[in-house]
């Protein structure tokens, strides 16, 4: 066969190229760098790749490729650490892993969750490479079949996962998702540039809210604050239960699930324009829907880790397809990867697959090899790293506060990043406290931009076709592909609604008065109403229609909730308030006092700059909150500052300057 | 040819002025050394765009050719369609020792030319060091090949769709060109990059598109060979006198100026064409510029100019720059100054013409 005749020699050549000791060495350097950067919450592949780009220029192509591929390949592997251990989604790829991974950690099963996640990643990465090796020849027509209506349907399918993640009171899930979508519309509209909520007088919001800040605010801050209040370790009883071997066995028992999710990951990753943002949610939804016993999802089911983790590494392989054969980056890190290829003298595009098939295969299989090394290393480390969950949390929290503040600042290098982090953090705390689905909010936010753009584009293109003839319009929107996706979406919503009560973050219902939940709902309703009002003032139809429609639907759900609150007694789940009992209600420290520590870091930084601010914060925290001796407080603070200085200097990053820096000129790092 | 002439005159004036300046004794760069220092090469974009690629290409080469071989680090200050970073550079002009340089792009020039309210920066305060250009080719769907005769006159009754990143982005050049030759184009806004626009074209959702040179060669040329696409015109290049000539990469494809001349509704003497030329220059032949802060000492400026001269004189420069930059001239010294001048000036009438057009056709206002 023609295909085999072309593929085999190139494959052989590629394997020969990869297995040179020098290439393996560069691959491992890339993997180690990727692991070190990816393990930190909020810093991902983009930071890592820009770290190596200066060195890539002038390297021999295969070595340069090995370095970059090693790095890209392990980011979705290493960011699993923060998702599972801290409940902080390390990057878009690991959002869904948090849902079951973190509850497992709280039960003391961190090592098990980690090793199951890594073996799934490893497997997904290899499946991805195998599929790609052949798929790359026929991918072109497949990708071209995904027109905008089909991509819109994939986004809608992603949004339909809200149904299954909506939580105990489905209406609250709708409100959370609606708010997420609205939060995603803040700033300049993608099409006409009209401003929404933002104003040029306060330029920060003009660019919209960044995903890093939303992820850290909605997940990281509420979890860190909650853990810190209890003053225990992350693992509730301070012990490590099941070890990493159990995780491997778990994976083996679910190997078919893992295989299915891997294939799903490659296919969705292949579609350019989706950027992998939906992959892990769809994989999670798929895992839940196909499971027989659903009672443990959301409170620590190992399958909830295996599904998304199998898909997210496979997705990186899939993402190579549009990158290599169309020259269109599937994600931010792929965009830098294309830039790196150019520095090595290769221009991504159809001719690359045709003329440089050996190089193409080198990339594909380096990716697989990097997955094996990276995930293998992580499995071996998982038992050791999991021990962090047995340390008193008050010793970890200040470092986490420092790192997430630093990471948040990297999104636009403005003080506004830190203010936004605290503000979104407060929203996250309330969403968690009153049992609004945070995953639903996050899905809404992540998909908002694309949902709006694609909807507008489909409306425009289909509209002009319908004007010419009805058939032309139908030919465009009612393709077999879109119809199939529509059917899957409807099925997923129906199945999701039926099962959503089984999937919940909190097993027990705690309620207190009606006042606090009602006030929060009133605030959400007020914001939604304001967003609709604000959007209705925009002149350009294309820029206002989406926020208005989403806002009105959210308002409708809010009204229904308000009615429900009037009808039901104060003990109904609709009045859920975590402060009324359980871990949070019985915590040793107050909510606001604990949050004030983060606020103090931000305030000190804005006065004296980040390095001075963080130094004072760390010393103060270790001395007065963690109650260490002066000597140990100083040592612990010095270690933290030393680490962040090393990180910033090697990544070439700046620190937030404060008021002091506006008057006094200081040398780096105090600048 | 009033408008073109006045621009040419301005250009020649600039040449004369810089020639005089060159004749005067210049500061000596010999005493300047950046040994052990770090030069921040800031760009107002994220790590993922074309500008990052351009800056990453130049950073190690600058390091190699500047006296004392400083470490050159690319720093990213994205936001506000590059206005955030440019405002930041404007606020940090006091650094005069050459450890701070700034790279702009067409997306930085356009808001400046249009008077965007976000713009607090002033190009004329800065010192231009280098200008990098690029070209672009517009093409249409192969089934309309018969109706393309080099003028666009037979396409007036057709209906076109074009995937656009936004009317005030670099696409302004394309949209205005289509309007000037009388094409009925409905832009589909919200496309994330030219690559996505090309994909829409390949899927048959749009029937008109443009790509920058490298993407055209690697991704559109195969479609042209199969008859799926037909090139209309390349934007063109500027010759030493500031006239629009054919793009040297595409000697067989007419420049937009030629098509406009041949077209029955387009006129190269019109205000519309003058406006197009201003944005074309800022968006393509003078797309990316490197600046020093205005306070930089003459010695520092001269050290940079000398380093860049050395770099351009390298025998292997064409070879190493081809994949990253294409085969466009990299302008230094007077060339950079002229590129800077042309990319950052527009007559008030031409500016108003564009603002009126944006509001009328797309309901886009800039306040």
Interface residues (C-beta under 8 A of the other chain):
Chain A: X46 X49 X50 X53 X54 X57 X58 X143 X144 X147 X148 X188 X190 X191 X192 X193 X200 X203 X206 X207 X272 X273 X326 X327 X328 X329 X332 X335 X336 X338 X339 X342 X343 X344 X345 X346 X347 X348 X349 X350 X351 X352 X412 X413 X414 X452 X453 X456 X457 X460 X461 X464 X476 X539 X540 X542 X652 X654
Chain B: X46 X47 X48 X49 X52 X53 X56 X57 X59 X60 X73 X74 X75 X76 X77 X78 X79 X80 X81 X84 X88 X117 X118 X159 X161 X166 X167 X168 X186 X188 X189 X190 X191 X192 X193 X195 X196 X198 X199 X200 X202 X203 X205 X206 X214 X215 X218 X219 X222 X323 X324 X362 X363 X364 X365
